[in-house]
């Protein structure tokens, strides 16, 4: 499902990933604990993991430390 107008809140420090050659690769960047990010889109890896876009080519993995605050949902 694609969320638009959603805010991601990270309750812990989270690594940031980028797409390179069609694969999600972990970078040396991270998002800070208790930071909030507007979500651009979501992508799903071949293994089924969901990632939230927080910048042009930067993504955070959906896990127990991420919480979505949805403003509205696209169907």
Protein Blocks (a to p, Z undefined) as FASTA:
>chain_A
ZZehiacddfbdcdddddeehiacddfbdcdehiacddfbdcddfkopacddfbfkbccd
ddfkbccddfbdcZZ
